[in-house]
Amino acid sequence: MHRVYIALAPGDGIGPEIMDASLALFKAAGVGDHAEFVPVDMGKSVFDTGNTKGITDEAVRTVEDCGVLFKGPMETPKGGGGKSINVTLRKLFSTYANFRVFKSLPGVQTVYSKAGIHLDFSIVRENIEDTYGGVEHRLSNDMIQCKRLISAPGCDQVHRFAFQTARQLGLKKVFCGHKANIMKMTDGLFLDRFKFAAKDFPEIETGDVIVDALCMNLVIKPQQYQMIVLPNLQGDIVSDLAAGLVGGLGFAPSANIGKHISIFEAVHGTAPDIAGKGVANPTSLILSGIMMLRHIGLLKHAAVVENALFAALETGLHTGDFGDPSLPGYKKEPATTKQFVQGIIDKLGEKPKTVPATPVPEQSTPTLNHAPRPSSQQVIRTFVNIMSHVAGCDVYLDSPLAPVALAHEMQQAAQDTPFKLTLISNRGTQVWPGGSVYTECVDYYRVRFELKDGILPGSIGQSRAIALLDKIAEKFIVCSYELLRTFDGVRGYSMAQGQ
């Protein structure tokens, strides 16, 4: 019999309790006949040893060998240099798509359930890039930078996953959330690749919406959406907003999908205030586990567990953090974690009566085939055979000078070079030439040099820009430098506000 091996990380705080409860439910449903859970070390206990990654090398290899990780909530240390273990895992294993389903659940009271509105939509979030690259620098006394990185291959991966998932689920419309009206190149690329991917799915209607309007729409009329795909940071924020619509993070499952490795996790906190008391709500982790069962091919088991969960919830079964007193069987005294799961186990084989039951397919054996281990990191590309030419450079300076004085210095530096000074901006706003005397400046400038009239892009290389940079560095602190290029004749850099 084909068996699937799943790396298991119980988590911190309430993690071990809700993980034990979830595994007891899956065992009762017969999951153990087809899947084996392999414990791995990660989280607080690893951070406490001084390991700033929060995961041991042995655990990394086990996850790579299994191809699937089931994890509870994990604590990120405060201070000490350790980064979020959750983000580290997603990026380390290239789980490029975060998939969350937001569905009204029986027994979970919300403003929408009270109004008789049933919600059922999903969010696909790009999971690796954006500001979650965590590339930050202090540039001057008063300025700190976080780089926002968006790649065409990264966009293509998440968009194709979104459309493929929508097709599998029979969804009729997919929206792209973005801020391309302001971030015209980064979010503009994300939106362009969404439209490109949509061409291969003609049966699915598409739309796009600016992220701030999306948040308003989700509060006013969330039932208008079936699936939304978003960049990383925006997707993170909107996902938590969406969780609030269905009762909170305790009712929101999460899957992180990659080409080789996928992670299924509870995204709520570790709740240290109730850890060890046996009263934690395991619903989110159970729902994430149901997604994992479907991922590995145990479709029948997933449907049976999901129906049992819904059937139990509609009887009034609840832990202390939720409950609908109007339901039959509701008890003022909430269930413990173990009692809650036992209530679900008692409903295995039954179907809910107040909400649509999940169809139970015949597929009950694993279909997941773990791809061979790559020999090295792979470089993924979208655009090839693009002709690029040097058009100038942006030099970022730490300087207390006023714009006019700085412009005088930069014009002198550009003498006897192929470049001329064309722009000085501060915090993204043009302050030279022109601008307003009311534009307040900080000690960090972008100084733009472009090719002088008559010098064509492609006639010089990067070395001349580096030579200019070296000349400027003799008198100024150069914080960073960006080469300006055209790509197939199209400018590859943005204009300043007011330019």
VOGU-3710 file (C-alpha; in Angstrom, 3 decimals, decimal comma):
1> mhrvyialap> 0,000/0,000/0,000  1,318/3,459/-0,959  1,966/5,506/2,191  2,635/9,206/2,525  5,110/10,524/5,082  4,244/13,885/6,630  6,686/15,968/8,671  5,020/16,982/11,939  5,799/20,086/14,010  3,343/20,491/16,921
11> gdgigpeimd> 4,263/24,133/17,523  4,522/26,290/20,633  2,060/27,423/23,296  -1,263/25,712/22,573  0,280/24,039/19,519  0,928/20,594/21,040  -2,608/20,447/22,488  -4,448/21,276/19,276  -2,074/19,085/17,264  -2,736/16,076/19,513
21> aslalfkaag> -6,459/16,712/19,161  -6,265/16,989/15,366  -4,206/13,805/15,061  -6,670/11,928/17,278  -9,473/12,956/14,922  -7,527/11,931/11,823  -6,615/8,601/13,408  -10,281/7,924/14,154  -11,077/8,720/10,519  -8,577/6,128/9,298
31> vgdhaefvpv> -5,905/8,526/8,037  -3,229/6,453/9,783  -3,834/3,602/7,347  -2,341/5,723/4,557  -0,152/8,393/6,189  2,611/8,415/8,777  3,637/11,519/10,722  7,368/12,110/11,290  8,223/14,533/14,167  10,659/17,387/13,441
41> dmgksvfdtg> 12,252/20,058/15,671  11,457/23,699/14,985  10,119/26,739/16,782  10,790/28,110/20,258  12,802/25,142/21,544  15,237/25,518/18,632  15,439/29,321/18,965  16,259/28,830/22,663  19,406/26,889/21,713  20,720/29,982/19,904
51> ntkgitdeav> 19,728/28,778/16,430  18,415/31,956/14,779  16,748/29,992/11,959  14,414/28,269/14,398  14,762/24,937/12,591  17,438/22,242/12,779  19,298/20,962/9,727  17,843/17,511/10,400  14,324/18,959/10,332  15,024/20,711/7,031
61> rtvedcgvlf> 16,105/17,455/5,443  13,112/15,557/6,854  10,669/18,123/5,434  12,465/17,924/2,082  12,245/14,132/2,113  8,540/14,108/3,035  7,395/16,969/0,797  4,585/17,831/3,252  4,732/19,618/6,617  1,844/19,799/9,112
71> kgpmetpkgg> 2,539/22,396/11,777  0,953/24,131/14,714  1,338/27,823/15,599  4,906/28,875/16,366  6,399/31,681/18,382  8,790/34,215/16,883  11,362/35,361/19,467  11,252/39,009/20,499  14,701/40,443/19,817  17,855/38,403/19,424
81> ggksinvtlr> 17,881/38,423/15,623  15,640/35,399/15,034  13,161/35,917/12,212  9,656/34,510/11,907  9,913/30,732/11,563  6,645/30,764/9,616  8,013/33,121/6,952  11,367/31,307/6,929  9,708/27,964/6,176  7,574/29,367/3,366
91> klfstyanfr> 10,562/31,005/1,700  13,077/28,220/2,411  10,911/25,625/0,667  9,568/27,955/-2,081  5,915/27,559/-1,121  4,941/30,336/-3,487  1,158/30,330/-2,940  -0,694/30,763/0,336  -4,243/29,428/-0,016  -6,896/30,211/2,575
101> vfkslpgvqt> -10,608/29,400/2,501  -13,090/31,555/4,416  -16,403/29,863/5,027  -19,289/30,496/7,391  -19,333/27,672/9,946  -22,308/26,422/11,958  -22,201/27,640/15,534  -19,784/30,500/14,804  -21,695/33,741/15,211  -20,745/36,722/13,035
111> vyskagihld> -22,603/39,792/11,818  -23,091/37,957/8,523  -24,424/34,728/10,029  -26,897/36,773/12,079  -28,034/38,401/8,833  -28,429/35,021/7,151  -25,519/35,638/4,751  -23,378/32,563/4,048  -19,779/33,323/3,095  -17,585/31,010/1,059
121> fsivrenied> -14,590/32,526/-0,725  -10,836/32,082/-0,871  -7,697/34,197/-1,024  -4,502/33,231/-2,819  -1,531/35,239/-1,599  1,904/35,391/-3,190  4,018/33,925/-0,448  7,735/34,580/-1,039  8,460/38,038/-2,436  7,310/41,617/-1,794
131> tyggvehrls> 8,446/43,273/1,444  8,587/39,786/2,985  12,032/39,535/1,429  12,947/41,353/4,640  15,666/43,368/2,860  16,027/46,451/5,063  18,765/49,002/5,644  19,303/52,154/7,677  20,415/54,652/5,052  20,944/57,830/7,053
141> ndmiqckrli> 20,266/59,248/10,508  16,597/59,623/9,674  15,823/57,170/6,874  15,244/53,402/6,833  14,467/51,431/3,687  12,611/48,183/3,010  12,987/46,847/-0,518  9,890/45,558/-2,280  10,817/42,763/-4,674  8,309/41,494/-7,263
151> sapgcdqvhr> 9,431/39,087/-10,007  7,668/37,944/-13,154  8,262/34,220/-12,401  6,928/34,705/-8,873  3,797/36,357/-10,240  3,342/33,623/-12,837  3,558/30,851/-10,232  0,925/32,292/-7,927  -1,464/33,319/-10,703  -1,363/29,914/-12,377
161> fafqtarqlg> -2,025/28,251/-9,028  -4,993/30,552/-8,449  -6,563/29,844/-11,837  -5,873/26,102/-11,671  -7,435/25,925/-8,199  -10,429/27,980/-9,328  -10,938/25,583/-12,236  -10,750/22,549/-9,923  -13,288/24,109/-7,547  -15,603/25,172/-10,360
171> lkkvfcghka> -15,327/28,873/-9,510  -16,585/31,279/-12,138  -14,668/34,468/-11,303  -11,215/35,399/-9,974  -10,222/38,912/-8,904  -6,729/40,387/-8,677  -6,222/42,776/-5,767  -3,419/45,326/-6,203  -2,173/48,886/-5,800  -1,036/49,361/-9,397
181> nimkmtdglf> -2,452/52,894/-9,462  0,448/53,951/-7,206  3,117/51,236/-7,518  2,911/51,133/-11,281  5,927/48,895/-11,862  5,741/46,341/-9,019  1,984/45,971/-8,648  1,729/46,813/-12,335  3,768/43,687/-13,121  1,608/41,619/-10,749
191> ldrfkfaakd> -1,548/42,785/-12,535  -0,074/42,316/-16,023  0,942/38,725/-15,277  -2,532/38,062/-13,849  -4,071/39,149/-17,152  -1,540/37,055/-19,075  -2,280/33,913/-17,025  -6,029/34,445/-17,453  -5,718/33,824/-21,198  -5,259/30,093/-20,541
201> fpeietgdvi> -8,497/29,918/-18,526  -11,121/31,461/-20,845  -14,037/29,929/-18,933  -13,148/31,972/-15,815  -14,245/35,593/-15,663  -11,649/37,986/-14,250  -11,634/41,370/-12,588  -9,223/43,566/-10,682  -9,721/45,843/-7,720  -7,485/48,305/-5,863
211> vdalcmnlvi> -6,699/46,841/-2,458  -8,169/49,650/-0,357  -11,455/49,425/-2,250  -11,271/45,637/-1,874  -11,112/45,936/1,916  -14,176/48,178/1,919  -16,028/45,806/-0,428  -15,210/42,804/1,757  -16,786/44,479/4,766  -19,853/45,756/2,890
221> kpqqyqmivl> -20,588/42,798/0,589  -18,063/39,949/0,894  -20,354/37,458/-0,858  -19,580/39,134/-4,194  -16,145/37,447/-4,266  -15,233/33,823/-4,956  -11,433/34,039/-5,178  -8,980/36,918/-4,827  -5,253/36,762/-5,618  -2,927/39,358/-4,065
231> pnlqgdivsd> 0,757/40,250/-3,541  2,322/39,113/-0,275  1,908/42,016/2,166  -1,514/43,046/0,865  -2,563/39,400/0,864  -1,452/38,994/4,471  -3,532/41,948/5,631  -6,605/41,080/3,554  -6,451/37,425/4,650  -6,709/38,419/8,309
241> laaglvgglg> -9,518/40,825/7,482  -11,320/37,968/5,736  -10,778/35,695/8,742  -12,533/38,298/10,871  -15,597/38,041/8,633  -16,050/34,341/9,470  -15,211/34,486/13,159  -11,460/35,009/13,422  -8,157/33,239/12,788  -9,354/30,290/14,852
251> fapsanigkh> -11,629/29,315/11,954  -9,327/30,026/8,998  -7,284/27,178/7,471  -4,039/27,851/5,634  -2,057/25,965/3,006  1,321/27,018/1,600  1,802/25,350/-1,771  5,095/24,850/-3,596  6,338/22,816/-6,517  8,095/20,277/-4,289
261> isifeavhgt> 6,986/21,011/-0,708  3,710/22,188/0,843  2,980/23,360/4,393  -0,371/23,185/6,196  -0,645/25,206/9,374  -2,741/27,066/11,891  -2,091/30,779/11,358  -3,383/32,029/14,698  -1,104/32,761/17,630  0,361/30,449/20,243
271> apdiagkgva> -1,967/31,818/22,981  0,521/31,315/25,852  -2,068/32,586/28,368  -4,154/29,414/27,941  -1,383/26,958/27,012  -1,548/23,756/29,048  -5,104/24,365/30,245  -6,698/22,074/27,668  -9,249/24,634/26,493  -7,789/25,702/23,105
281> nptslilsgi> -9,876/25,654/19,940  -8,377/23,247/17,334  -10,772/24,165/14,489  -8,248/26,087/12,395  -5,668/23,304/12,530  -8,329/20,676/11,775  -9,462/22,667/8,731  -5,847/23,044/7,599  -5,415/19,305/8,049  -8,470/18,709/5,864
291> mmlrhigllk> -6,788/20,761/3,136  -3,674/18,623/3,610  -5,680/15,394/3,246  -7,049/16,643/-0,064  -3,552/17,637/-1,155  -2,174/14,135/-0,635  -5,192/12,469/-2,251  -7,209/11,294/0,762  -10,327/12,938/-0,633  -12,813/10,626/1,059
301> haavvenalf> -11,192/11,038/4,474  -11,161/14,838/4,061  -14,869/14,961/3,208  -15,830/12,628/6,059  -13,893/14,689/8,618  -15,274/17,973/7,255  -18,864/16,745/7,410  -18,335/15,471/10,946  -16,920/18,856/11,999  -19,904/20,724/10,546
311> aaletglhtg> -22,365/18,232/12,031  -20,785/18,606/15,460  -20,701/22,397/15,295  -24,374/22,663/14,386  -25,313/20,797/17,587  -23,863/23,637/19,646  -20,495/22,032/20,397  -18,003/24,796/21,131  -14,874/25,785/23,002  -14,694/28,888/25,166
321> dfgdpslpgy> -13,807/31,308/22,377  -17,020/30,871/20,359  -20,515/29,468/20,399  -24,054/30,157/19,191  -26,564/29,862/22,077  -29,435/29,533/19,609  -28,267/26,102/18,426  -29,794/22,893/19,832  -27,574/21,151/22,351  -25,674/24,350/23,175
331> kkepattkqf> -24,064/24,138/26,581  -23,093/27,219/28,551  -20,109/25,280/29,864  -17,721/25,113/26,881  -16,005/21,901/25,845  -12,357/21,236/26,545  -10,070/20,620/23,586  -10,371/16,836/24,037  -14,157/16,987/24,496  -14,478/19,135/21,397
341> vqgiidklge> -12,580/16,656/19,241  -14,437/13,700/20,756  -17,657/15,430/19,757  -16,426/15,504/16,157  -15,261/11,889/16,292  -18,750/10,894/17,460  -20,150/12,459/14,277  -17,841/10,646/11,824  -19,977/9,191/9,061  -22,752/11,763/9,572
351> kpktvpatpv> -23,586/14,808/7,472  -24,610/18,292/8,574  -28,259/19,293/8,258  -28,166/23,081/8,432  -25,423/23,677/5,834  -24,650/21,895/2,567  -22,789/18,640/3,140  -19,471/18,059/1,428  -19,814/15,378/-1,274  -17,891/12,246/-0,259
361> peqstptlnh> -15,829/10,963/-3,222  -14,578/7,399/-3,552  -10,903/8,421/-3,748  -9,408/7,150/-0,487  -5,786/6,287/-1,258  -2,883/8,751/-1,535  -2,084/10,183/-4,953  0,804/12,430/-3,899  4,047/11,517/-5,628  7,010/13,413/-4,215
371> aprpssqqvi> 9,159/14,803/-7,035  12,875/13,904/-7,092  15,170/16,098/-5,029  16,733/18,867/-7,188  20,514/18,719/-7,527  20,832/22,457/-6,815  18,793/25,651/-6,547  16,971/26,382/-9,788  16,792/29,773/-11,496  13,247/30,433/-12,730
381> rtfvnimshv> 12,724/32,921/-15,565  9,836/34,451/-17,494  11,325/36,997/-19,897  14,287/35,930/-22,023  16,024/37,456/-25,070  15,235/40,982/-23,879  17,498/43,753/-25,189  18,554/46,104/-22,377  20,620/49,295/-22,566  22,137/51,603/-19,947
391> agcdvyldsp> 20,222/54,905/-19,777  21,679/56,426/-16,616  21,757/55,851/-12,876  20,030/56,823/-9,650  22,448/57,612/-6,818  21,052/57,704/-3,275  22,831/60,091/-0,932  22,936/60,830/2,794  23,177/64,609/2,786  21,914/67,566/4,874
401> lapvalahem> 22,152/69,958/1,914  19,143/71,751/0,488  18,118/70,591/-3,018  19,504/73,614/-4,867  22,908/73,291/-3,207  22,955/69,556/-3,833  22,040/70,108/-7,489  25,024/72,430/-7,905  27,381/69,778/-6,497  25,910/67,015/-8,677
411> qqaaqdtpfk> 26,084/69,070/-11,872  29,764/69,644/-11,199  30,303/65,920/-10,629  28,624/65,104/-13,953  30,945/67,325/-15,988  33,141/65,368/-18,374  30,824/62,323/-18,132  28,158/61,022/-20,557  25,476/61,957/-18,029  23,515/65,026/-17,019
421> ltlisnrgtq> 21,600/65,674/-13,811  17,852/65,429/-14,552  16,152/64,972/-11,198  16,534/65,179/-7,445  13,748/63,687/-5,352  13,163/63,299/-1,643  10,861/60,594/-0,277  9,751/60,031/-3,873  8,782/63,651/-4,611  10,633/65,873/-7,104
431> vwpggsvyte> 12,430/68,729/-5,352  14,703/69,766/-8,260  14,262/71,134/-10,857  11,155/72,979/-9,767  8,964/71,628/-7,023  7,474/73,528/-4,097  9,216/75,341/-1,259  6,640/73,687/1,002  7,975/70,179/0,269  9,836/69,195/3,427
441> cvdyyrvrfe> 12,998/67,144/2,895  14,861/64,617/5,012  18,554/63,728/4,845  18,203/61,149/2,071  18,020/62,048/-1,631  17,642/60,272/-4,924  19,811/61,942/-7,547  19,097/60,899/-11,133  21,563/61,108/-13,989  20,486/60,329/-17,552
451> lkdgilpgsi> 22,378/60,289/-20,834  23,198/63,662/-22,323  21,435/64,732/-25,486  22,849/62,950/-28,523  24,148/59,939/-26,584  21,959/56,945/-27,363  21,113/54,087/-24,960  23,419/51,186/-25,722  26,371/53,352/-26,677  27,935/53,125/-23,201
461> gqsraialld> 28,088/50,432/-20,529  27,698/50,283/-16,784  31,356/51,132/-16,140  30,771/54,823/-16,964  27,973/54,957/-14,366  30,276/53,324/-11,816  32,948/55,899/-12,607  30,439/58,702/-11,898  29,463/56,975/-8,675  33,118/56,832/-7,622
471> kiaekfivcs> 33,511/60,537/-8,336  30,473/61,430/-6,208  31,665/59,169/-3,378  34,765/61,333/-2,942  32,600/64,053/-1,342  29,295/62,384/-0,364  28,033/59,323/1,466  26,536/57,085/-1,214  23,884/54,875/0,421  22,965/52,890/-2,657
481> yellrtfdgv> 22,891/52,972/-6,423  20,499/51,737/-9,091  21,405/51,368/-12,741  18,781/52,836/-15,072  18,090/50,681/-18,116  15,647/50,336/-20,962  14,226/46,910/-21,790  13,306/46,462/-25,449  13,162/50,235/-25,606  10,826/50,638/-22,619
491> rgysmaqgq> 12,028/52,629/-19,610  12,699/50,327/-16,672  12,428/52,920/-13,918  9,694/55,072/-12,431  9,216/58,811/-12,444  9,028/60,866/-9,267  5,864/62,382/-7,838  5,448/65,766/-9,449  7,867/65,020/-12,303
//
